[in-house]
Amino acid sequence: MPFLNHPLIAVVVGLTLLLLVRWLHVNYGERPRLFWAWAWLPLAAGAALTASAIVSLAVSSEGVLGYFVRLSVVLAALGGFAYWLRVYPHRPLVYLAAVPAALSLLLLLPQVSRDATAWYPLAMLDGLVALVAAVDLLSLPRRKSFSIDRETVRAASLGQPHPVTLVVSNYSRFARFVWVRDGVPHELEVRPPEFRLPLAARSRAVLNYQAHSSRRGAFTIPTAHLRVRSRWGLWQRFLDYDVSSTIHVYPDMKQVSEYALLARTNRLSLLGVRQTRKIGQDNEFERLRDYTPDDNYKHIDWRSTARRQKLTVKDFQANQSQRLVFMLDCGRMMTNLTGELSLLDHALNAMLMLSYVALAHGDSVGLLTFSDEIHNYVPPSGGRHQMNRLLHASFDRFPRLVESRYDQAFLYLAAHCRKRSLVVLISNLIDEVNANQVGRYLGNFSGRHLPLGVLLRDHRLFDPAEAEAPQGAALFQAAVASDILNWRNQVLADLDAKGVLSLDVYPENLTTPLINSYLEIKARHLL
């Protein structure tokens, strides 16, 4: 027998083609790891070994090219059958096919290969295995025999478990053993990732799992995957069901809940929030009430007293419905990471926290996000629904590697926000060009509005300046960091000279100083 007609050549060809099919599945089939075609490899190798031995013995006069053409056609048909019909052999069929595959090795012995009739028993055994496999193949259920529905809440919190429910229904007359996996994107971590369960005839099963996300944004779950075995367990079919769902992962509002709880118990000092003493008196009328000995005589309403025949005083409160507008820079300078969060993530967390505080004080809150263009604008408004509007406008906003256009942002805000407001710009400045722009535009806002510039520090730039007794290369780093720090101090001084309030803080410490600045502005009646 020539070497090229040796049956082992068939094994090489078979493995090569089946590895190609597997590669296509993984890279272009959009299947999860559960659906790899690994089970075809031993079965195809055994079948190729048997077929090649039979062809080599029965058609010894055939050329090498024709031999490989026939074998390649058979194996390509097997690969196409697996790829397009989504049907694969299960372990029992692999074990069953291993019997004739092992016996076919006898054909390699010189004593057996000389006998022209030696392949007849093996061919009969192959036919029996093929018949059993074909009969069991017909028992595979169709797509319409099952259905999958997904139930989940649209809103989720960052880093918190989000419950998802899958309802799997079996409409066939037979019980089936199924594997179910949801087609979640890689940004979501699923626990458990897969379900294995028996499904009785004409029944349904409710499967619950939890999804975790470490990233904000909108995530779509397009499909759910189901794997089902044939009646004898020799085959398995993979079915995809289009049940698209979108989950919006919002920033974690745990800090807002903590603030509300501590505010009700007068323990805001635990968060670092100062109880600022008000300068002057509140000047907005709130209500009339009975006089008490501690009241100021100036607050007595003599007209109401005469009408009621009882001393009545006026109660005053701080000005309500004042306006607060955030300007969030989403450009390249906000991409720096502090821990696992970017500067923009810290800015969003602080913005949402202060928005909650301002809305609780009866003020109106708005938001403008920008980079090289205007992304979102939420007009200032109050009420309990405004917090949801701010969340929806910012949850899927990420920093972009573009230069921020401060001129466009300030011109847009000037055109759309004409009433006096506290304008809070949160950005990161490390160059003179952007610093001059920000200083100029914030200075122009002074008078008509009350601008507050929040400059975020980068630990990589400022930590070397705070190092104790630096030596060697650390000494040069400390010198450069000190120059940048002096430059930042000059930028802050220029802002103060233009009547612009400012904060210079590390991003992880932003929330508390920002709230304290707001409360101080309210107490001093600067708006």
C-alpha atoms as one frame of an Amber mdcrd trajectory, in Angstrom:
protein
   0.000   0.000   0.000   1.532   3.388  -0.928   2.294   5.741   1.950  -0.066
   8.462   0.751  -2.928   5.952   0.767  -2.185   5.050   4.368  -5.331   5.396
   6.562  -3.542   7.714   9.003  -3.528  10.373   6.281  -7.326  10.414   6.583
  -7.050  11.191  10.266  -4.897  14.237   9.510  -7.336  15.493   6.866 -10.338
  14.884   9.104  -8.856  16.652  12.097  -7.802  19.606   9.946 -11.289  20.095
   8.497 -13.032  19.664  11.839 -10.668  22.087  13.525 -11.587  24.569  10.796
 -15.281  24.070  11.576 -14.594  24.618  15.257 -12.659  27.806  14.512 -15.550
  29.124  12.412 -17.954  28.457  15.263 -15.886  30.266  17.833 -15.014  33.301
  15.721 -18.003  33.766  13.431 -20.813  31.651  14.785 -21.489  33.940  17.783
 -21.868  30.876  20.016 -20.767  30.823  23.650 -18.137  28.317  24.754 -20.877
  25.798  25.462 -21.392  25.262  21.732 -17.889  24.313  20.574 -17.815  21.398
  18.158 -15.240  19.407  20.121 -17.392  16.264  20.058 -17.015  15.919  16.283
 -13.272  15.360  16.473 -13.010  11.766  17.787 -16.097  10.663  15.854 -14.854
  12.123  12.568 -11.373  10.713  13.141 -12.763   7.202  13.648 -15.101   7.489
  10.673 -12.306   8.823   8.475  -9.997   6.024   9.577 -12.573   3.357   8.745
 -13.569   4.966   5.447  -9.989   5.419   4.324  -9.115   1.807   5.073 -12.154
   0.561   3.159 -11.449   2.851   0.200  -7.780   1.899   0.164  -8.569  -1.839
   0.156 -11.556  -1.811  -2.178 -10.315   0.745  -4.708  -6.578   0.196  -4.681
  -6.252   1.305  -8.274  -7.685   4.761  -7.627  -5.246   7.634  -7.713  -4.180
   9.614  -4.691  -6.005  12.756  -5.864  -9.347  10.995  -6.236  -8.880   9.368
  -2.846  -8.473  12.705  -1.081 -11.264  14.328  -3.085 -13.756  11.667  -1.959
 -12.620  11.866   1.636 -12.669  15.659   1.686 -16.210  15.751   0.293 -17.442
  13.393   3.010 -15.776  15.312   5.813 -16.880  18.691   4.421 -20.458  17.390
   4.350 -20.145  16.365   8.002 -18.771  19.776   8.928 -21.498  21.621   7.025
 -24.144  19.424   8.615 -22.851  20.371  12.057 -22.456  24.060  11.338 -25.711
  24.839   9.567 -28.149  22.454  11.258 -26.643  23.041  14.719 -26.598  19.279
  15.402 -23.633  17.631  17.106 -22.901  14.178  18.472 -23.121  13.642  22.198
 -20.675  11.553  24.228 -22.590   8.231  23.899 -22.356   8.392  20.104 -18.630
   9.113  20.334 -18.170   6.073  22.555 -20.344   3.959  20.240 -18.397   5.017
  17.150 -15.131   4.313  18.926 -15.829   0.544  18.707 -15.654   0.214  14.875
 -12.939   2.869  14.827 -10.783   0.758  17.116 -11.524  -2.423  15.161 -10.569
  -0.671  11.922  -7.012  -0.499  13.199  -6.823  -4.246  12.486  -6.927  -3.380
   8.786  -3.482  -1.878   9.157  -2.009  -5.300   9.942  -0.366  -6.899   6.889
  -2.081 -10.254   7.517  -5.546  -8.644   7.530  -4.937  -6.134   4.758  -4.139
  -8.936   2.266  -7.620 -10.445   2.820 -10.036  -8.682   0.442 -13.065  -9.772
   2.512 -11.758  -8.576   5.879 -13.577  -5.316   5.644 -17.091  -6.877   5.306
 -17.716  -7.419   9.073 -16.420  -3.959   9.796 -18.680  -2.453   7.151 -21.690
  -4.251   8.682 -20.773  -2.906  12.123 -20.417   0.583  10.672 -23.823   0.238
   9.048 -25.425  -0.827  12.327 -23.926   2.131  14.177 -25.017   4.466  11.382
 -28.583   3.063  11.480 -28.886   3.548  15.237 -27.473   7.063  14.951 -29.863
   7.929  12.096 -32.928   6.691  13.990 -31.946   8.672  17.080 -31.208  11.710
  14.925 -34.845  11.787  13.826 -35.951  12.113  17.459 -34.273  15.484  17.910
 -36.879  18.144  18.734 -37.438  21.123  16.491 -37.141  24.773  17.369 -40.877
  25.226  17.860 -40.902  22.517  20.528 -39.488  25.034  23.017 -39.723  28.694
  23.885 -37.766  30.975  26.194 -38.993  34.212  27.761 -36.923  36.638  29.817
 -38.236  38.778  32.658 -36.082  41.508  34.169 -36.249  45.046  35.466 -34.799
  47.581  33.082 -32.831  49.570  35.680 -29.826  48.145  37.546 -27.245  49.631
  39.905 -23.521  49.592  39.298 -21.854  46.719  41.146 -25.127  45.472  42.634
 -26.757  42.089  41.797 -29.553  42.394  39.257 -32.148  39.578  39.155 -33.088
  38.031  35.805 -35.680  35.295  35.228 -35.838  32.857  32.299 -39.037  30.911
  31.626 -38.347  27.780  29.533 -41.369  25.966  28.064 -41.500  22.464  26.558
 -44.427  22.006  24.158 -43.519  18.488  22.997 -44.997  15.186  24.192 -41.679
  13.911  25.532 -39.553  14.805  28.516 -36.204  16.323  27.614 -32.930  17.086
  29.341 -31.824  20.599  28.449 -28.999  23.043  29.054 -29.920  26.740  29.141
 -27.548  29.685  28.920 -28.458  33.344  28.496 -26.578  35.297  25.827 -25.356
  38.091  28.091 -22.581  40.433  26.870 -19.135  40.115  28.391 -19.648  43.281
  30.466 -22.163  41.393  32.615 -21.062  38.667  34.997 -23.702  35.955  35.416
 -24.177  33.657  38.399 -24.816  30.840  37.660 -23.680  30.946  34.008 -25.605
  27.815  32.915 -28.584  25.695  33.957 -28.915  21.931  33.501 -32.316  20.449
  34.168 -34.843  17.802  33.093 -37.920  19.307  31.489 -41.118  17.266  31.636
 -43.497  17.006  28.678 -45.762  20.032  28.187 -44.290  21.884  31.149 -42.237
  24.947  31.936 -39.371  25.785  34.250 -38.523  29.099  35.894 -34.787  29.825
  36.138 -33.374  32.694  38.183 -29.890  34.138  38.015 -28.133  37.362  38.974
 -26.170  39.653  36.696 -23.396  41.937  37.957 -21.844  44.841  36.072 -18.740
  46.853  36.895 -19.491  49.368  34.152 -22.241  51.899  33.576 -24.289  51.974
  30.394 -26.990  50.202  28.411 -26.406  46.499  27.767 -28.518  44.397  25.412
 -29.094  40.665  25.900 -30.135  39.632  22.373 -30.662  35.868  22.614 -31.046
  32.910  24.929 -29.434  29.570  24.066 -30.825  26.088  24.649 -29.136  22.723
  24.156 -31.291  19.583  24.046 -30.429  15.886  23.689 -32.086  13.310  21.452
 -34.186  10.515  22.951 -31.300   8.044  23.239 -28.790  10.752  23.999 -26.622
  10.199  20.911 -27.197  13.675  19.440 -27.676  17.203  20.687 -29.123  20.276
  19.026 -28.431  23.916  19.812 -31.277  26.404  19.538 -31.153  30.209  19.731
 -34.202  32.249  20.723 -34.454  35.968  20.034 -35.636  37.484  23.314 -33.916
  40.853  23.308 -33.790  42.799  26.577 -31.917  45.959  27.506 -30.571  46.618
  30.990 -29.587  50.150  31.975 -26.839  50.089  34.591 -26.946  53.331  36.570
 -24.379  54.663  39.049 -24.769  53.187  42.517 -27.102  55.441  44.534 -26.085
  53.942  47.869 -24.436  57.203  48.973 -27.697  59.060  48.322 -29.557  56.663
  50.608 -26.896  57.118  53.298 -27.210  60.897  53.038 -31.005  60.755  53.349
 -30.766  58.517  56.418 -28.180  60.696  58.165 -30.089  63.869  57.271 -33.205
  62.540  59.004 -31.182  61.798  62.150 -29.102  65.018  62.104 -25.833  63.092
  61.721 -24.542  64.561  58.451 -21.233  65.314  60.163 -20.419  61.608  59.764
 -20.153  62.259  56.016 -18.076  65.389  56.552 -20.974  67.741  55.740 -20.744
  70.928  57.800 -23.796  72.591  59.274 -23.099  76.095  57.965 -24.434  78.961
  60.031 -26.595  81.263  57.954 -25.527  84.857  57.513 -28.428  87.271  57.871
 -32.059  86.190  57.859 -34.167  84.113  55.567 -36.254  86.384  53.395 -38.896
  84.214  51.719 -42.290  84.001  53.420 -43.302  80.471  54.380 -46.360  80.584
  56.715 -48.227  82.286  59.584 -48.237  80.743  63.037 -49.022  81.565  66.661
 -46.581  83.710  68.579 -44.199  82.065  71.061 -42.103  83.855  73.708 -38.886
  83.221  71.766 -40.082  84.952  68.587 -38.738  88.299  67.411 -41.227  91.166
  67.758 -40.267  92.300  64.246 -41.898  89.184  62.826 -45.326  89.890  64.311
 -47.948  90.361  61.601 -50.199  92.998  63.189 -52.875  92.810  60.513 -53.306
  89.046  60.983 -53.139  89.556  64.769 -56.021  92.059  64.629 -58.087  89.772
  62.430 -57.503  86.668  64.587 -57.468  88.508  67.911 -54.322  86.536  68.701
 -50.618  87.308  68.324 -49.475  85.931  64.957 -45.964  85.871  63.526 -44.543
  85.279  60.065 -42.193  82.388  59.365 -39.495  82.864  56.751 -37.382  80.347
  54.892 -34.401  80.392  52.610 -35.005  81.258  48.986 -36.466  78.297  47.120
 -36.393  77.364  43.449 -32.872  78.617  42.947 -31.062  77.080  40.023 -28.044
  74.800  39.870 -26.532  73.746  36.530 -23.692  71.250  36.146 -21.266  71.345
  33.232 -19.481  67.986  32.944 -16.382  67.762  30.787 -16.390  64.413  28.920
 -13.194  65.007  26.951  -9.842  63.286  27.006  -8.671  64.886  30.262 -11.407
  63.006  32.135 -10.228  59.555  31.021  -7.572  59.230  33.738  -8.258  56.469
  36.225  -8.300  56.724  40.000  -8.567  53.173  41.214 -11.188  51.452  39.054
 -13.097  54.652  38.231 -12.306  57.389  35.743 -12.372  61.066  36.646 -15.728
  61.310  34.898 -17.144  58.503  37.058 -16.176  60.397  40.204 -17.639  63.593
  38.753 -20.924  61.849  37.967 -21.174  60.401  41.472 -20.613  63.813  43.051
 -23.026  65.457  40.615 -25.815  63.017  41.443 -25.224  63.389  45.166 -25.336
  67.187  45.077 -28.371  67.048  42.770 -30.217  65.039  45.397 -29.254  67.555
  48.102 -30.285  70.540  45.966 -33.604  68.989  44.986 -34.253  68.226  48.657
 -33.716  71.946  49.370 -36.322  72.837  46.763 -33.885  74.047  44.113 -33.893
  73.316  40.395 -31.049  71.270  38.920 -29.859  71.000  35.315 -27.045  69.239
  33.462 -24.904  69.893  30.393 -22.423  67.241  29.182 -19.934  68.060  26.437
 -16.620  67.153  24.836 -15.930  68.245  21.257 -19.711  68.626  20.926 -22.772
  69.006  23.121 -23.976  65.575  24.233 -26.897  66.204  26.585 -28.697  69.149
  28.073 -31.245  68.728  30.837 -32.923  72.083  31.579 -33.019  73.077  35.258
 -36.125  71.809  36.964 -37.280  70.615  40.356 -39.565  67.886  41.575 -39.149
  64.213  42.241 -38.870  63.268  38.551 -35.845  65.470  37.860 -33.477  63.017
  39.545 -34.571  60.322  37.090 -33.958  62.682  34.166 -30.438  63.408  35.377
 -29.731  59.712  35.840 -31.022  58.817  32.389 -28.976  61.581  30.744 -25.688
  60.610  32.392 -25.642  56.846  33.028 -24.259  55.953  29.577 -21.932  58.922
  29.203 -18.222  58.019  28.985 -15.101  60.129  28.411 -13.916  60.412  24.832
 -10.383  60.830  23.488 -11.114  64.233  21.961 -10.286  67.810  22.869 -13.100
  69.512  24.772 -14.704  72.585  23.209 -15.303  74.858  26.181 -16.343  77.699
  23.894 -19.242  75.718  22.439 -20.339  74.538  25.880 -20.435  78.012  27.445
 -22.125  79.578  24.422 -24.760  76.845  24.436 -25.439  77.285  28.135 -25.591
  81.071  27.814 -28.238  80.713  25.103 -30.366  78.156  26.964 -29.991  79.213
  30.595 -30.755  82.915  31.028 -31.858  83.013  34.668 -29.219  83.443  37.346
 -27.847  80.041  38.344 -25.017  78.393  40.205 -22.947  77.002  37.306 -20.636
  74.169  38.411 -17.962  73.196  35.872 -16.153  69.923  36.689 -13.018  69.377
  34.629  -9.317  68.533  34.748  -6.837  71.194  33.640  -3.133  70.533  33.141
  -2.258  72.944  30.313  -2.361  76.703  29.926  -4.515  76.735  26.782  -7.507
  75.055  28.412  -6.916  76.904  31.686  -7.058  80.267  29.894 -10.266  79.270
  28.107 -11.948  78.086  31.286 -10.847  81.174  33.208 -12.087  83.508  30.482
 -15.512  81.909  30.067 -16.141  81.426  33.782 -15.128  85.046  34.335 -17.628
  86.170  31.699 -20.349  84.260  33.543 -19.572  86.057  36.811 -22.285  88.603
  37.580 -25.008  87.107  35.447 -24.466  83.703  37.054 -22.480  82.406  40.012
 -19.712  80.207  38.521 -17.942  77.483  40.489 -14.934  75.829  38.864 -14.069
  72.353  40.157 -10.578  71.219  39.142  -9.780  67.556  39.718  -6.298  66.525
  40.768  -4.399  63.567  39.366  -2.538  61.481  41.947   0.200  60.664  39.459
   1.060  64.350  39.142   0.670  65.549  42.707   1.726  62.603  44.867   5.444
  63.128  44.038   5.201  66.710  45.323   4.011  65.436  48.713   6.699  62.755
  49.045   9.024  63.087  52.035  12.759  63.508  51.337  12.763  62.345  47.691
  16.050  61.174  46.245  17.376  60.349  42.799  14.732  60.315  40.062  12.001
  60.945  42.662  13.620  64.307  43.375  13.175  65.449  39.772   9.585  64.159
  39.749   8.872  66.107  42.919  10.315  69.263  41.352   8.119  68.936  38.253
   5.053  68.181  40.381   5.757  71.253  42.511   5.900  73.429  39.395   2.534
  72.073  38.256   1.100  72.621  41.726   2.308  76.237  41.767   0.817  76.743
  38.324  -2.524  75.340  39.513  -2.481  77.653  42.506  -1.973  80.585  40.142
  -4.924  79.399  38.023  -7.092  79.268  41.154  -5.937  82.749  42.169  -6.840
  84.094  38.717 -10.300  82.553  38.994 -10.785  84.152  42.397  -9.737  87.534
  41.004 -12.448  87.217  38.348 -15.133  86.487  40.952 -15.206  82.755  40.266
 -15.511  80.290  43.135 -13.216  77.282  42.879 -12.419  73.858  44.302  -9.183
  71.929  43.811  -9.673  68.382  45.110  -8.810  64.771  44.437 -11.646  62.991
  42.593 -12.391  60.443  45.322 -12.829  63.312  47.830 -15.023  65.473  45.607
 -18.513  64.795  46.974 -18.219  66.239  50.489 -16.409  69.526  49.584 -18.874
  70.087  46.754 -21.877  69.702  49.065 -20.275  71.961  51.675 -19.640  74.636
  49.035 -23.267  74.486  47.940 -24.548  74.754  51.519 -22.211  77.686  52.196
 -23.442  79.473  49.080 -27.016  78.966  50.235 -26.203  80.185  53.744 -24.462
  83.332  52.486 -27.277  84.092  50.023 -24.789  84.420  47.170 -27.444  83.428
  44.651
